[in-house]
Amino acid sequence: MMKSVSESLAGRVGIANLLGLADAEIYGYANEPYTTDSGRLTRRISAVRPRSLKEIFVRIFRESMPELHAEPEIDWETYYRSYVNTYLQRDIRDLTQVGDEMDFYRFLTVAAAHISKPVIYEELAQAAGITSPTAKRWLSILVSSHVVALVQPYYNNVLKHVVKMPLLHFLDTGLAAGLLK
């Protein structure tokens, strides 16, 4: 939509990046910004009911897509397969010129297999059968389209922070689970 706007709209428009549903939205309890206040954390723990292992796995596989929570009978594997196909066929073509969609799909699957691991472009590239610069470019596409997040390690020393590698995280665990079958 923004591509068809002729003006920059700087200072006149706000853009909100909406991620999936939070636990509070799914389970219906108060959602407040995170703080380290122990009293508030204790109150929050008492407000949230414990989940069984099965409920936790259902949450991981169905993750945060609103439609999957609104319609429990939807098969999550079919949903995510369709999601990936639509993403590859429409959104990726709009964002960049990906030469081979199958190579990009393979890279997406490799990225899903590297959740919570440090980002090493050579390792991702080798596993996907592409070059390191391509892996770097494609990972930036996944970040800009809010499929993955690169979480920088925290260090008090700014120089260490610059040197350390970020960790790769999918913003939707259901998508990662669907890619990994």
C-alpha positions as CSV (number, residue, x, y, z in Angstrom):
1,M,0.0,0.0,0.0
2,M,2.8,2.4,0.9
3,K,4.4,1.9,-2.5
4,S,1.5,3.6,-4.3
5,V,1.6,6.7,-2.1
6,S,3.3,9.5,-3.9
7,E,4.1,11.7,-0.9
8,S,6.5,10.8,1.9
9,L,3.9,11.5,4.6
10,A,6.8,12.1,7.0
11,G,5.4,13.3,10.3
12,R,1.9,12.7,9.2
13,V,1.6,9.0,9.4
14,G,2.3,6.3,12.0
15,I,3.2,2.8,11.1
16,A,2.4,0.0,13.6
17,N,4.0,-3.4,13.0
18,L,1.6,-5.9,14.4
19,L,2.9,-9.2,15.5
20,G,0.9,-12.3,16.5
21,L,-1.4,-12.6,19.5
22,A,0.2,-12.4,23.0
23,D,-0.7,-14.9,25.7
24,A,-2.7,-12.3,27.4
25,E,-4.9,-11.9,24.3
26,I,-5.3,-15.6,23.8
27,Y,-6.0,-16.6,27.5
28,G,-7.7,-13.4,28.5
29,Y,-5.7,-11.9,31.3
30,A,-4.4,-8.3,31.7
31,N,-1.5,-7.4,29.5
32,E,0.9,-4.9,30.9
33,P,4.4,-3.8,29.9
34,Y,7.2,-5.9,31.3
35,T,9.0,-4.5,34.4
36,T,11.2,-6.1,37.0
37,D,9.0,-5.1,39.9
38,S,8.8,-8.2,42.0
39,G,5.4,-7.4,43.4
40,R,3.9,-7.0,40.0
41,L,5.6,-10.1,38.7
42,T,4.2,-12.1,41.7
43,R,0.7,-10.8,41.0
44,R,1.0,-11.7,37.3
45,I,2.1,-15.3,38.2
46,S,-1.0,-15.7,40.4
47,A,-3.2,-14.4,37.6
48,V,-2.0,-17.0,35.1
49,R,-3.1,-20.6,35.4
50,P,-0.5,-23.3,34.9
51,R,-0.6,-25.0,31.5
52,S,-0.2,-28.7,30.8
53,L,2.5,-30.0,28.5
54,K,-0.1,-30.6,25.8
55,E,-1.4,-27.1,26.1
56,I,2.1,-25.7,25.8
57,F,2.8,-27.8,22.6
58,V,-0.6,-26.7,21.2
59,R,0.5,-23.1,21.8
60,I,3.8,-23.7,20.2
61,F,2.3,-25.2,17.0
62,R,-0.7,-22.9,16.7
63,E,1.4,-20.0,17.9
64,S,0.0,-16.5,17.5
65,M,-2.1,-16.4,14.3
66,P,-5.5,-15.0,15.2
67,E,-7.4,-17.2,12.8
68,L,-5.9,-20.4,14.3
69,H,-7.2,-19.4,17.7
70,A,-10.6,-18.2,16.4
71,E,-11.2,-21.4,14.5
72,P,-9.7,-24.4,16.4
73,E,-10.7,-26.9,13.8
74,I,-8.4,-25.4,11.2
75,D,-5.5,-27.7,10.5
76,W,-2.4,-25.7,11.4
77,E,-0.1,-27.6,9.0
78,T,-2.3,-26.7,6.0
79,Y,-2.6,-23.1,7.3
80,Y,1.1,-22.6,7.6
81,R,1.8,-24.3,4.3
82,S,-0.6,-21.9,2.6
83,Y,0.9,-19.0,4.5
84,V,4.4,-19.9,3.2
85,N,3.2,-20.3,-0.3
86,T,1.5,-16.9,-0.3
87,Y,4.5,-15.3,1.3
88,L,6.8,-16.8,-1.3
89,Q,4.6,-16.1,-4.3
90,R,3.5,-12.6,-3.4
91,D,5.4,-10.8,-0.7
92,I,8.9,-12.0,-1.6
93,R,8.4,-10.9,-5.2
94,D,7.3,-7.5,-4.0
95,L,10.3,-7.1,-1.6
96,T,13.1,-8.3,-3.8
97,Q,14.1,-10.3,-6.8
98,V,14.5,-13.8,-5.5
99,G,15.7,-15.8,-8.5
100,D,14.6,-19.2,-7.4
101,E,11.7,-19.6,-5.0
102,M,12.7,-23.1,-4.1
103,D,16.1,-22.0,-3.0
104,F,14.5,-19.3,-0.8
105,Y,12.1,-21.9,0.6
106,R,15.1,-24.1,1.4
107,F,16.8,-21.2,3.1
108,L,13.6,-20.4,5.1
109,T,13.6,-24.0,6.3
110,V,17.3,-23.9,7.2
111,A,16.6,-20.7,9.1
112,A,13.8,-22.4,11.0
113,A,16.2,-25.2,12.0
114,H,18.6,-22.6,13.4
115,I,16.3,-21.1,15.9
116,S,18.1,-19.7,19.0
117,K,21.5,-20.3,17.4
118,P,24.1,-17.6,16.6
119,V,23.8,-16.2,13.1
120,I,26.7,-17.5,11.0
121,Y,26.0,-16.7,7.4
122,E,28.4,-19.2,6.0
123,E,26.7,-22.0,7.9
124,L,23.2,-20.9,6.8
125,A,24.5,-20.6,3.2
126,Q,26.2,-24.0,3.1
127,A,23.1,-25.7,4.5
128,A,20.8,-24.0,2.0
129,G,23.2,-24.4,-1.0
130,I,23.6,-20.7,-1.6
131,T,26.3,-18.1,-1.2
132,S,27.0,-16.2,2.0
133,P,26.1,-12.8,0.6
134,T,22.8,-14.3,-0.6
135,A,22.1,-15.7,2.8
136,K,22.8,-12.3,4.4
137,R,20.5,-10.6,1.9
138,W,17.7,-13.2,2.3
139,L,18.0,-13.1,6.1
140,S,17.5,-9.3,6.0
141,I,14.4,-9.9,3.9
142,L,13.1,-12.2,6.6
143,V,13.9,-9.6,9.3
144,S,12.2,-6.7,7.3
145,S,9.1,-8.8,6.7
146,H,8.9,-9.7,10.4
147,V,9.3,-13.4,9.9
148,V,12.4,-13.6,12.1
149,A,14.2,-11.3,14.6
150,L,17.9,-11.1,15.2
151,V,18.3,-10.7,19.0
152,Q,21.5,-9.0,19.9
153,P,23.3,-10.3,23.0
154,Y,23.4,-7.9,26.0
155,Y,26.7,-6.7,27.3
156,N,27.5,-3.7,29.4
157,N,30.7,-3.3,27.4
158,V,29.6,-1.6,24.1
159,L,32.6,-3.0,22.2
160,K,31.7,-6.6,23.2
161,H,28.2,-6.0,22.0
162,V,29.4,-5.0,18.6
163,V,31.5,-8.2,18.2
164,K,29.1,-10.8,19.4
165,M,26.7,-12.5,17.0
166,P,23.0,-12.1,17.3
167,L,20.7,-15.1,17.8
168,L,18.1,-16.1,15.2
169,H,14.5,-16.3,16.4
170,F,11.3,-16.9,14.4
171,L,8.5,-14.5,15.5
172,D,6.0,-17.3,15.0
173,T,6.9,-20.7,16.4
174,G,4.0,-22.3,14.5
175,L,5.6,-21.2,11.2
176,A,8.9,-22.7,12.2
177,A,7.2,-25.9,13.3
178,G,5.3,-26.0,10.0
179,L,8.5,-25.5,8.0
180,L,10.3,-28.3,9.9
181,K,7.2,-30.6,9.7
